[in-house]
């Protein structure tokens, strides 16, 4: 049911639309339980809710975590073109509205833009601005420009078999640093490992991904300089739908469970 580890639980569509459509799933909602160090599991009033188009594509996601420092609910909305490509992603909250737009050429993204509108009690508090914009040049290098159209970051990607990206080299033009990301896949072309390191090797982040027999994402582990930081487990029903999402933060010894 979940097949895109690169964006799983990071506010962009990650569900398999074919599975959603074939099983006629229109909505998924789960309640949140938490567990802190030396404490028992506690049921909260928090929840996560997903809504889907008839095509199987994710149309909205709503999250509410009253136990967190930021207690307001957040709504994520998605728009698509006729080919199922995401064209717009919006996030709405009581304090801000962000928007990301995607443009495609030949089936691939060639430009992405971000904007943010802040909300306040007084009209003087309300403002909006355009953030970074990513464009692709004729050599397929991606260039990120700020709102003044000054390049601040660029990267190039090396494609492997089945158009899977095997390496990405990103240049930080402000801090004069280089970030190298390498990807590894299994025989079914599922991403099984992503590792990131900076130029001098002082920072090393590694993600590993595990799948079940249906090629659905089952586990994510994040390590920093060899030490596990976070873990995510996805449990499924016999039919293949999600039953539980389990998040564990090793740094603060905190667990969240979303039970559907």
Secondary structure, 3 states (H helix, E strand, C coil): CECCCCCCCCCCCCECHHHHHHCCCCEEEEEEEEEECCCCCEEEEEEEEEEECCCCCEEEEEEECCCCCCCCCEEEEEEECCCCCEEEEEEECCCEEEEEEEEEECCEEEEEEEEEEECCCCHHHCEEEEEEEEEECCCCCEEEECCCCCEEEEEEEEECHHHCEEEEEEEECCCCEEEEEEEEECCCCCEEEEEEEECCCCCEEEEEEEECCCCCEEEEEEEECCEEEEEEEEEECCCCCEEEEEEEECCCCEEEEEEC
